[in-house]
């Protein structure tokens, strides 16, 4: 329902009327009092842009670590595509205008940091996950005098949360293919996988208390190929 309050321009009756001087009544839009409010509401909906996180970075940028490593502090920086009305970041105290924050609690275990924001109508978020896991070491080597941490560390290592993966090596003459991994990843007497589609077993040759490069100690099993001098080989677990 429209109702004119008359001209606000000083003209004759029936002349132009400013939109905010024309009452507008609609039971479903009780916050809209006049035509100007109504038009502004319509235009705002037509041109509305939902909030989004344009960038979310951290320093250090590396987020995967070996168990035993420690991250002393993390600096976060971020931007949005538009002004926002509220925001929060895991473990940090921030105001609505902040676009940087420092998490200064030493980190040594898995943690996800989530940036959340709202423009008052819709929400948006972005996350950074810091993970700490063990390494699986594998490669070509001669049978050592002693199976110890030095031997495991001599083999190339990759951070992994389980035993699954493809392990490759060029097994030299007189050497064997070794794989060393946490006992929790595989605690049987054999490590079963496939070589060129055929089921193959590496036998366990030792279980030791391994101290990794970051000083963390845990039980590791060491497995060895049955044959030596294998050349280029892929072992899929």
C-alpha positions as CSV (number, residue, x, y, z in Angstrom):
1,X,0.0,0.0,0.0
2,X,1.4,3.4,-1.0
3,X,0.4,6.7,0.5
4,X,1.9,10.1,-0.5
5,X,2.8,12.6,2.2
6,X,2.7,15.3,-0.5
7,X,5.5,17.1,-2.4
8,X,8.8,17.9,-0.7
9,X,10.1,20.0,-3.6
10,X,7.8,23.0,-3.1
11,X,6.0,22.3,-6.4
12,X,2.3,22.2,-6.9
13,X,0.1,19.4,-5.6
14,X,0.8,16.2,-7.6
15,X,4.4,17.2,-8.4
16,X,7.4,15.0,-7.8
17,X,7.7,13.4,-4.4
18,X,10.8,12.0,-2.8
19,X,10.8,8.3,-2.3
20,X,11.2,8.5,1.5
21,X,8.1,10.7,1.7
22,X,5.9,7.9,0.3
23,X,4.7,5.5,2.9
24,X,4.9,1.8,2.0
25,X,3.1,-0.8,4.0
26,X,3.7,-4.6,3.6
27,X,3.0,-7.1,6.4
28,X,5.9,-9.3,5.3
29,X,8.4,-6.4,5.3
30,X,7.7,-4.7,8.6
31,X,11.1,-3.0,8.6
32,X,10.3,-1.1,5.4
33,X,8.5,2.2,6.1
34,X,8.6,4.0,2.8
35,X,9.3,3.5,-0.9
36,X,13.0,4.5,-0.5
37,X,13.4,1.7,2.1
38,X,11.7,-0.7,-0.3
39,X,13.8,0.2,-3.3
40,X,17.0,0.1,-1.2
41,X,16.1,-3.4,0.0
42,X,15.4,-4.6,-3.5
43,X,18.6,-3.1,-4.9
44,X,20.7,-4.5,-2.0
45,X,19.4,-8.0,-2.8
46,X,20.0,-7.6,-6.5
47,X,23.6,-6.5,-6.0
48,X,24.4,-8.5,-2.8
49,X,27.7,-10.3,-2.8
50,X,28.2,-13.1,-0.3
51,X,31.3,-12.9,1.9
52,X,34.3,-15.0,1.1
53,X,37.9,-15.3,2.3
54,X,40.1,-14.0,-0.5
55,X,43.4,-15.1,1.1
56,X,44.4,-16.9,4.3
57,X,48.2,-17.4,4.8
58,X,50.4,-18.4,7.7
59,X,54.1,-18.0,8.6
60,X,55.6,-20.5,8.8
61,X,53.9,-21.7,5.6
62,X,54.9,-25.3,6.2
63,X,52.1,-27.2,7.9
64,X,53.4,-30.8,8.0
65,X,56.0,-31.8,10.6
66,X,57.7,-34.8,12.1
67,X,56.6,-35.9,15.6
68,X,59.1,-34.3,18.0
69,X,59.3,-31.0,16.1
70,X,57.9,-27.8,17.6
71,X,56.4,-24.7,16.1
72,X,57.1,-21.8,18.5
73,X,54.5,-19.4,17.0
74,X,52.4,-18.9,13.9
75,X,51.5,-15.6,12.2
76,X,48.2,-15.5,10.2
77,X,47.3,-13.0,7.6
78,X,44.0,-12.8,5.6
79,X,41.7,-10.7,3.4
80,X,38.0,-10.7,2.5
81,X,36.1,-9.7,-0.6
82,X,34.1,-7.2,1.3
83,X,33.6,-5.6,4.7
84,X,32.5,-8.0,7.4
85,X,30.6,-7.6,10.6
86,X,32.2,-10.2,12.9
87,X,35.1,-12.7,12.8
88,X,37.0,-15.2,14.9
89,X,40.2,-17.3,14.6
90,X,40.9,-20.4,16.5
91,X,43.2,-19.7,19.5
92,X,43.5,-16.0,18.8
93,X,41.7,-12.9,20.1
94,X,40.9,-10.5,17.2
95,X,38.7,-7.5,16.5
96,X,36.5,-7.0,13.5
97,X,39.1,-4.9,11.7
98,X,42.1,-7.1,12.3
99,X,43.6,-8.9,9.3
100,X,46.6,-10.4,11.1
101,X,47.0,-12.4,14.3
102,X,49.7,-14.4,16.1
103,X,49.2,-17.7,17.8
104,X,52.1,-17.7,20.3
105,X,51.5,-21.0,22.0
106,X,54.1,-23.7,21.2
107,X,52.6,-26.3,18.9
108,X,53.7,-29.9,18.8
109,X,50.5,-31.9,18.0
110,X,47.8,-31.7,15.3
111,X,45.7,-28.6,15.3
112,X,43.4,-26.9,12.9
113,X,43.0,-23.2,12.8
114,X,39.7,-21.9,11.4
115,X,39.0,-18.3,10.4
116,X,35.3,-17.6,10.5
117,X,33.5,-14.4,9.4
118,X,30.0,-13.0,8.8
119,X,28.7,-9.9,7.0
120,X,25.5,-10.2,9.1
121,X,23.7,-12.2,6.5
122,X,26.0,-15.1,5.5
123,X,29.1,-16.7,6.8
124,X,32.4,-17.8,5.3
125,X,35.4,-19.6,6.6
126,X,38.9,-21.0,5.8
127,X,41.2,-23.3,7.6
128,X,44.9,-24.2,8.1
129,X,45.7,-27.6,9.6
130,X,49.1,-28.3,11.2
131,X,49.9,-32.0,11.3
132,X,52.6,-34.0,13.1
133,X,53.4,-37.5,11.9
134,X,56.2,-40.1,11.7
135,X,58.4,-40.8,8.7
136,X,58.6,-44.0,6.8
137,X,62.2,-44.7,5.6
138,X,63.0,-46.8,2.6
139,X,65.8,-47.4,0.2
140,X,68.7,-49.5,-1.0
141,X,71.4,-50.6,1.6
142,X,73.8,-53.3,2.5
143,X,73.0,-55.4,5.6
144,X,74.4,-53.3,8.5
145,X,76.4,-54.6,11.4
146,X,73.6,-53.2,13.7
147,X,70.1,-52.2,13.0
148,X,69.8,-48.9,14.8
149,X,68.5,-45.3,14.4
150,X,71.6,-44.3,12.4
151,X,70.7,-47.0,9.9
152,X,67.1,-45.9,9.6
153,X,68.1,-42.3,9.2
154,X,70.5,-43.3,6.4
155,X,67.4,-44.3,4.4
156,X,65.3,-41.5,2.7
157,X,62.3,-40.7,4.7
158,X,58.8,-39.4,4.0
159,X,56.2,-38.1,6.5
160,X,53.3,-40.5,6.5
161,X,50.3,-41.2,8.7
162,X,50.2,-44.9,7.8
163,X,52.1,-47.5,5.8
164,X,50.2,-47.2,2.5
165,X,52.0,-45.9,-0.5
166,X,54.4,-46.7,-3.3
167,X,58.1,-47.2,-2.3
168,X,60.7,-47.0,-5.0
169,X,64.4,-47.7,-5.0
170,X,67.3,-48.6,-7.3
171,X,68.6,-51.6,-5.3
172,X,72.3,-51.8,-6.1
173,X,74.4,-54.9,-6.5
174,X,74.8,-56.7,-3.2
175,X,72.2,-54.5,-1.5
176,X,68.6,-55.0,-0.4
177,X,65.5,-53.0,-0.3
178,X,64.7,-51.9,3.2
179,X,61.6,-50.3,4.6
180,X,61.5,-49.0,8.2
181,X,58.2,-47.7,9.7
182,X,56.5,-47.2,13.1
183,X,55.4,-50.5,14.7
184,X,51.9,-49.0,14.9
185,X,51.8,-48.9,11.1
186,X,52.6,-52.6,10.7
187,X,53.4,-54.9,13.6
188,X,53.5,-58.2,11.8
189,X,56.5,-60.3,10.9
190,X,56.0,-59.4,7.2
191,X,55.2,-56.3,5.2
192,X,52.9,-57.3,2.4
193,X,52.7,-55.4,-0.9
194,X,52.8,-55.8,-4.7
195,X,55.7,-55.7,-7.1
196,X,54.6,-55.5,-10.8
197,X,51.2,-56.8,-9.7
198,X,52.5,-59.8,-7.8
199,X,52.0,-60.2,-4.1
200,X,55.4,-59.8,-2.3
201,X,56.5,-60.0,1.3
202,X,59.3,-58.2,3.0
203,X,60.4,-60.0,6.2
204,X,61.0,-58.2,9.5
205,X,64.6,-58.2,10.4
206,X,64.5,-56.0,13.6
207,X,62.3,-54.0,16.0
208,X,64.1,-51.1,17.6
209,X,63.5,-48.0,19.7
210,X,64.1,-45.4,17.1
211,X,65.0,-41.8,17.9
212,X,64.1,-39.7,15.0
213,X,65.9,-36.5,13.7
214,X,63.7,-34.4,16.0
215,X,64.6,-36.4,19.1
216,X,61.3,-38.4,19.4
217,X,61.6,-42.0,20.4
218,X,59.2,-44.7,19.2
219,X,59.2,-48.4,18.2
220,X,60.1,-49.1,14.6
221,X,60.0,-52.3,12.6
222,X,62.6,-52.8,9.8
223,X,61.7,-54.9,6.8
224,X,64.0,-56.3,4.1
225,X,63.5,-57.7,0.6
226,X,64.3,-61.4,0.3
227,X,66.5,-60.9,-2.7
228,X,69.3,-58.4,-3.4
229,X,70.5,-56.6,-6.5
230,X,66.9,-55.9,-7.7
231,X,67.6,-52.8,-9.8
232,X,64.8,-50.3,-10.1
233,X,61.8,-51.6,-8.1
234,X,58.4,-50.3,-6.9
235,X,56.8,-51.9,-3.9
236,X,53.2,-50.9,-3.5
237,X,51.7,-51.3,0.0
